[in-house]
């Protein structure tokens, strides 16, 4: 079965950087999209960044210019480089993959940027 395992969350001061990683295992089929969403307390889950198998990227407006997504050629590993972090970036970050038409989510990793 497909599993997405995130790592790299933590606490960082405003203006600092963190890098998140996600590894996909048990993949049967083609990964079309891999990326990250986040959910802050009391808010809806929102797009952070995704990359398609064609190397097209999509970023949430609030992270453009600060966050960068990268993946390996098979989209089985993804990394999210987060720079210039702000308190409003505090959330649980979820790895996401679209595999053969099915959505998969990781368990989430907490990122905290104190104000």
N, C-alpha and C positions, 0 to 999 in steps of 0.2 A: 504494500500500500504506500501511497505517496506520503512522505513526511517532509516538512520544511522546518529546519532547525535554525533559529536565530541566535546570534551572540553579539556582544559588544556594547550593550546598553550600560547605563550608569549615570552618575551624577557629574556634571561639569559646570563650571562657572560661566556666566554670560560672556560671550565673545570667544569661548573655547571651541574645541573640535572633538568629535567622536566619529568612529567608523563602525557601522553595523555590518554584519555578515550573515548570509543565509545560505544554507546548503540543502539541496533537494535530494532525497533518496527515494528509492522504490519507484522511479519514474518508468512507466510503460506508456509509450506514445510520445507525441511531440509537445514540447513546451513552446507555447506561442508567445506568452507574456510572462515576465517575472518582474517583481518590484516590491514596493513598500507602500503601505497605508499606515495611518496613525489615528488614534482615538484618545482624546483628552477627556477628563471627567466631565460628564454632563453634556458632551458634544457627540455629534455623529462621526463615524469613521470617515476619514478624508484621504484623498490621494496625496501621496508624497512624491513618488517617482516610479515610473515603470519603463521597461525596455522590451521591445518586441524581438522576435527571432530575426527580423530584418534590420535590427539595430536602431529602430526609431525610438526616441525617448519622449516621455511626457512628464512634466513636472507640475506640482501644485503651485499656484501663483505665489503663495507665501514663502516658498523655499527656492524659487528661481534665483540663480546667481550665487546661492550659498551651499546648496546640496548637489552632489554629483553621484549618479548611479553608474555602476559598471558591472559587467557580467562576463563569464567565460563564454566560449563560442557556442556551447550547448545549452546555455541558460540554466545550468544546474547549480551554479554558484553566483550569488549576487552580493554586491557590496554597496553600501551607501556612505559616502563621505559627507559628513555634516560639518560645515564651518560656520563661524560667526553665529554660534547658537544664541538663541534668545529665550527668555522665560516662557514665551508663548509656544515654543517648540516642545515643551514638557508634555509627554503623552506616552502611551504604550504604542510601540511600533510593531506592525505585523508584516511579516513577509508574505507575499502573495504569488501564486503561480496559476496560470491558465494552461491546463494540460488536456489536449484532445477535447476541448470544449467544456471541461470541468474546472470549477474554481477550487483552489486549495489555499489554506491559511496556516501560518505558523502559530505557535502558542503566544507569541508577543514578547517583547523585551522593553523594559521601562527605561525611558530617557527623562532625566530630571535636570532642569536648568533653573536654579533658584533665582528669585528676583532680588 
